[in-house]
């Protein structure tokens, strides 16, 4: 086994206490010796995804953030309401590492040939706790990046690319021919748009601002519907009639949007109906909720017949259902198209300490379109 010269590194951790206080801290942690089929990766880039923000801050009120601690051991605290504590009851008083995915260089490896083959390689990694300077992970959680690719280019190789590809794969496996996506101007949404253009799949993009609609149209999107316009439902119905989309992936979750999509699907389908049925069309209309940008109740107005479904969709259960061979094929595509279809762009790079800067938190936690940040755990180190 090859050994790394550093066995202890800093790691960002989040703790929601049962007394209603959030603590996010930067702590030194020991890096374990790699097992036979494990490697140690020096993490050099890790994105801040919405799912990471959910673990990092939980339901805390970010208006109550205070920074304490020291320059070398910073700490931020914030208040969590009683309702918020109930929502995260399963994680109370447990200190959790943060960061779903990242990329870096393999600096040590176990004895297995597959592990040894990764020594010195730049890899993307999926496995949690990526806001760390070092991570020990199984070989199968690594994706070797193409020659010349940087950790920053490979940092977002898993969550958004595999989610977008998973949506397309779900569409195909469930017998649909086109799809709908909300929050479509997001990094993920733009990636899905590129996939659908490349693969010739009709896509209906739903956004909430005129400038987001312009952004997508400028990148080749054909069907873009803006929820802020008075004609939104009519525009959506037209787009659904043109594409035949009967499956949607909704990042919003709460509010009326999921129901509006189902209603517009039904209206589009009924344009070609040969006869009336009081039970509505017999075509299945499916909405999968995969996010919670709106944490309120999901509101349905039952104007879409009886053949419909709403369910949850998450990447990791989908990958388990898909199987290792099919997942490997999706990962291989991500690697091939890393700097084109699956390219991610960042508006800033933060050190681990800067993640705990209240001024910067106000910026990266607002989830604004085009405001995706990258964490570099080695930044600022001598």
C-alpha positions in Angstrom: 0.0 0.0 0.0 1.2 3.5 -0.8 0.8 6.0 2.0 -0.1 9.7 1.8 2.0 12.2 3.7 -1.0 13.7 5.5 -3.4 11.6 7.6 -5.4 14.4 9.3 -7.4 17.0 7.5 -10.2 19.6 8.1 -13.8 18.6 7.6 -17.0 20.7 7.6 -19.7 19.3 9.9 -23.3 20.3 10.7 -25.1 19.7 14.0 -28.7 20.4 14.8 -29.2 20.3 18.6 -32.4 19.3 20.3 -32.3 22.7 22.1 -33.1 24.4 18.8 -29.6 25.5 17.7 -27.7 24.8 14.6 -23.9 24.5 14.7 -21.7 24.3 11.6 -18.0 23.8 12.4 -14.6 23.1 10.9 -12.9 20.2 12.7 -9.7 18.2 12.2 -10.5 14.5 11.4 -8.2 11.5 11.0 -8.1 9.9 7.6 -8.3 6.1 7.9 -5.9 3.8 6.2 -7.4 2.6 2.9 -8.6 -1.0 2.7 -7.6 -3.3 -0.1 -10.1 -1.8 -2.6 -10.1 1.7 -1.2 -8.3 4.9 -2.1 -7.6 8.2 -0.4 -8.5 11.3 -2.5 -7.2 14.7 -1.7 -10.3 16.7 -2.4 -9.7 19.8 -4.5 -13.2 20.8 -5.6 -16.8 20.1 -4.4 -19.9 21.9 -5.5 -22.6 23.3 -3.2 -25.8 21.7 -4.5 -29.3 22.3 -3.1 -29.1 18.9 -1.4 -25.9 20.0 0.3 -27.5 23.2 1.6 -30.3 21.1 3.0 -27.8 19.1 5.1 -25.5 22.0 5.9 -28.2 24.3 7.3 -31.2 22.1 7.8 -34.3 24.2 8.6 -32.3 26.9 10.4 -33.4 30.5 10.1 -30.4 32.0 8.3 -31.3 35.5 9.4 -30.2 34.4 12.9 -26.6 33.3 11.9 -23.8 34.3 14.2 -20.1 33.5 13.7 -18.0 32.6 16.7 -15.0 30.4 17.4 -11.5 31.3 16.3 -9.7 32.0 13.0 -8.5 28.5 12.9 -11.6 26.9 14.3 -14.6 28.9 13.0 -18.1 28.1 14.1 -21.5 29.5 13.0 -24.7 29.1 14.9 -28.3 29.8 14.0 -31.8 29.2 15.5 -34.1 26.3 14.5 -37.9 26.6 15.1 -39.9 23.9 16.9 -41.5 23.0 13.6 -38.0 22.8 12.0 -36.8 20.5 14.8 -39.7 18.1 14.2 -38.9 18.1 10.5 -35.3 16.8 11.2 -36.0 14.7 14.3 -33.9 11.9 12.9 -30.7 13.9 12.9 -30.9 15.8 16.2 -27.7 15.9 18.2 -25.7 14.0 15.5 -22.7 15.8 14.0 -22.9 15.1 10.2 -20.2 15.7 7.5 -21.4 17.6 4.4 -20.9 17.4 0.7 -22.3 14.8 -1.6 -19.7 14.8 -4.4 -16.3 16.2 -5.3 -13.1 15.6 -7.2 -9.4 15.5 -6.5 -6.3 13.4 -6.8 -5.7 9.9 -5.5 -2.8 10.1 -3.1 -2.9 6.7 -1.5 -4.4 3.3 -2.4 -5.0 -0.2 -1.0 -3.3 -3.2 -2.4 -6.0 -4.4 -4.9 -5.0 -3.8 -8.5 -8.1 -1.6 -9.2 -7.0 0.6 -6.3 -3.4 0.8 -7.3 -4.4 1.7 -10.8 -5.9 4.9 -9.6 -2.8 6.3 -7.8 -2.0 9.8 -9.1 -5.2 9.9 -11.1 -7.7 12.8 -11.0 -11.1 11.3 -10.1 -14.6 12.4 -9.4 -16.0 10.9 -6.2 -19.5 10.3 -4.9 -19.8 9.3 -1.3 -20.6 12.1 1.1 -18.4 14.2 3.4 -16.7 15.9 0.4 -16.2 19.2 2.2 -13.1 17.6 3.6 -9.4 17.8 2.7 -9.1 14.0 2.4 -11.6 11.2 1.8 -11.1 7.4 2.0 -13.6 5.9 -0.5 -14.2 2.5 -2.3 -12.8 2.3 -5.8 -16.3 1.9 -7.2 -17.3 5.3 -6.0 -14.6 6.9 -8.2 -14.8 8.1 -11.8 -11.5 8.6 -13.6 -11.7 12.0 -15.4 -10.5 12.4 -19.0 -6.9 13.3 -19.6 -6.4 17.0 -18.9 -9.6 17.5 -17.0 -9.3 19.5 -13.7 -10.9 18.7 -10.4 -13.1 21.8 -10.8 -14.4 20.4 -14.2 -15.1 17.1 -12.6 -16.5 18.2 -9.3 -20.1 18.0 -10.4 -19.8 14.7 -12.3 -22.5 12.8 -10.3 -25.5 14.5 -8.8 -26.7 16.8 -11.6 -25.5 14.7 -14.6 -26.9 11.4 -13.3 -30.1 13.1 -12.1 -30.6 14.6 -15.6 -29.8 11.3 -17.3 -31.9 9.4 -14.8 -34.9 11.6 -15.7 -34.5 10.7 -19.4 -34.0 7.1 -18.6 -37.1 7.0 -16.4 -39.1 8.6 -19.2 -37.9 5.9 -21.7 -38.4 3.0 -19.3 -42.0 4.1 -18.4 -43.1 4.5 -22.0 -43.2 8.3 -22.4 -41.8 10.1 -25.4 -41.2 13.7 -24.0 -40.9 15.3 -20.6 -41.5 18.4 -18.5 -39.0 20.0 -16.1 -39.5 22.8 -13.6 -36.9 25.1 -12.2 -35.5 24.6 -15.7 -33.0 27.5 -15.7 -31.0 25.8 -12.9 -27.6 24.2 -13.5 -29.4 20.9 -13.7 -32.1 22.2 -15.9 -29.6 23.6 -18.4 -27.8 20.3 -18.4 -31.1 18.4 -19.1 -31.8 20.8 -21.9 -28.5 20.0 -23.5 -29.1 16.3 -23.2 -32.5 16.5 -24.8 -31.2 18.6 -27.7 -28.4 16.2 -28.3 -30.7 13.1 -28.0 -33.6 14.6 -29.9 -36.0 14.4 -27.0 -38.9 17.0 -26.8 -38.6 19.0 -23.5 -40.9 21.5 -22.0 -39.0 23.9 -19.7 -40.9 25.7 -16.9 -39.2 28.8 -15.4 -40.4 31.6 -13.1 -38.8 34.7 -14.6 -38.6 36.3 -18.2 -34.8 36.4 -18.0 -34.6 32.7 -17.3 -36.8 32.0 -20.4 -34.4 34.1 -22.5 -31.4 32.2 -21.1 -32.8 28.9 -22.1 -34.0 30.0 -25.5 -30.5 31.4 -26.2 -29.1 27.9 -25.6 -31.5 26.2 -28.0 -34.6 25.4 -25.9 -37.8 25.3 -28.0 -40.5 25.1 -25.4 -40.2 27.5 -22.5 -43.1 28.5 -20.2 -42.9 31.2 -17.6 -45.0 30.9 -14.5 -45.0 34.7 -14.0 -47.0 35.4 -17.1 -50.8 35.5 -17.3 -50.7 33.1 -20.3 -48.7 30.4 -18.4 -51.3 27.7 -18.4 -52.3 28.3 -22.0 -48.6 28.3 -23.0 -48.0 25.1 -21.1 -50.9 23.4 -22.7 -49.7 24.4 -26.2 -46.2 23.1 -25.4 -47.6 19.8 -24.1 -49.8 19.4 -27.2 -46.8 20.0 -29.4 -44.5 17.6 -27.6 -46.9 14.9 -26.3 -45.1 15.1 -22.9 -46.9 13.1 -20.2 -44.2 12.9 -17.6 -42.8 15.7 -15.5 -40.1 16.2 -12.9 -40.8 18.9 -10.4 -38.2 20.6 -8.3 -40.7 22.9 -6.7 -42.8 20.4 -4.7 -45.2 22.7 -2.9 -47.9 25.0 -4.3 -50.1 24.6 -7.4 -47.5 23.8 -10.1 -47.7 20.0 -10.1 -51.5 20.2 -10.3 -51.3 22.8 -13.1 -49.0 20.5 -15.1 -51.4 17.5 -14.7 -54.3 19.7 -15.7 -52.5 21.0 -18.8 -51.5 17.5 -19.8 -55.1 16.4 -19.6 -56.3 19.5 -21.7 -53.6 18.8 -24.3 -54.5 15.1 -24.6 -58.3 15.9 -24.9 -57.7 18.0 -28.0 -57.5 14.7 -29.9 -60.1 12.8 -27.9 -62.7 11.0 -30.1 -65.3 10.8 -27.4 -66.1 12.2 -24.0 -65.4 10.2 -20.8 -66.5 11.5 -17.4 -63.4 9.8 -16.0 -61.0 11.8 -18.2 -58.5 10.5 -20.7 -57.0 7.0 -20.3 -53.5 8.3 -20.9 -51.3 8.1 -17.7 -50.1 11.5 -16.6 -47.1 11.3 -14.2 -45.5 14.0 -12.1 -42.4 13.1 -10.0 -41.5 15.5 -7.3 -37.7 15.5 -6.7 -37.2 18.8 -4.8 -38.7 21.1 -2.3 -38.0 24.7 -3.4 -41.5 25.4 -2.1 -41.8 23.6 1.3 -45.6 24.3 1.5 -48.4 21.8 0.8 -48.8 20.4 -2.7 -52.1 21.7 -4.0 -54.2 19.8 -6.5 -57.3 20.9 -8.4 -58.8 17.7 -9.7 -59.3 18.7 -13.3 -57.2 16.0 -14.9 -59.4 12.9 -14.9 -58.6 9.7 -13.0 -55.5 8.4 -14.9 -52.7 10.2 -13.1 -50.0 9.7 -10.6 -47.8 11.8 -8.3 -44.7 10.3 -6.6 -41.3 11.1 -5.3 -38.1 10.6 -7.3 -34.6 10.5 -5.9 -31.4 9.7 -7.7 -29.9 7.1 -5.4 -32.9 4.8 -5.2 -33.2 5.1 -9.0 -29.6 4.0 -9.5 -30.1 1.0 -7.2 -33.1 0.0 -9.3 -31.2 0.6 -12.5 -28.4 -1.8 -11.7 -24.6 -1.6 -11.8 -24.2 -2.2 -15.6 -26.7 0.5 -16.6 -25.3 3.0 -14.1 -21.8 2.4 -15.4 -23.0 3.2 -18.9 -24.4 6.5 -17.7 -21.2 7.4 -15.8 -19.2 6.6 -19.0 -21.3 9.1 -20.9 -20.7 11.7 -18.3 -16.9 11.2 -18.6 -17.0 11.4 -22.4 -19.1 14.6 -22.4 -17.7 16.2 -19.3 -16.7 19.5 -20.8 -19.7 19.8 -23.2 -23.1 18.3 -22.3 -22.3 18.0 -18.6 -20.2 21.1 -18.1 -20.9 23.1 -14.9 -20.0 26.8 -14.4 -19.4 28.4 -11.0 -19.6 32.0 -9.9 -17.1 31.6 -7.1 -14.7 29.3 -5.2 -14.7 29.1 -1.4 -12.3 27.7 1.1 -13.7 25.6 3.9 -13.4 28.7 6.2 -15.2 30.9 3.7 -18.1 28.5 3.7 -18.6 29.7 7.3 -18.6 33.4 6.4 -22.1 34.9 7.0 -21.7 37.4 4.2 -20.9 34.6 1.7 -23.6 32.4 3.2 -26.1 35.1 2.3 -24.9 34.8 -1.3 -24.5 31.1 -1.9 -27.5 29.9 0.1 -30.0 31.9 -1.9 -30.0 29.4 -4.7 -30.1 32.0 -7.4 -29.9 31.1 -11.1 -26.3 31.2 -12.2 -25.0 31.4 -8.6 -23.5 28.0 -8.1 -20.4 27.9 -5.9 -17.5 25.5 -5.6 -15.7 24.5 -2.4 -11.9 24.0 -2.5 -10.9 22.4 0.7 -7.2 23.1 0.0 -7.7 26.8 -0.7 -5.8 29.1 1.7 -3.5 26.5 3.0 0.3 27.1 3.0 
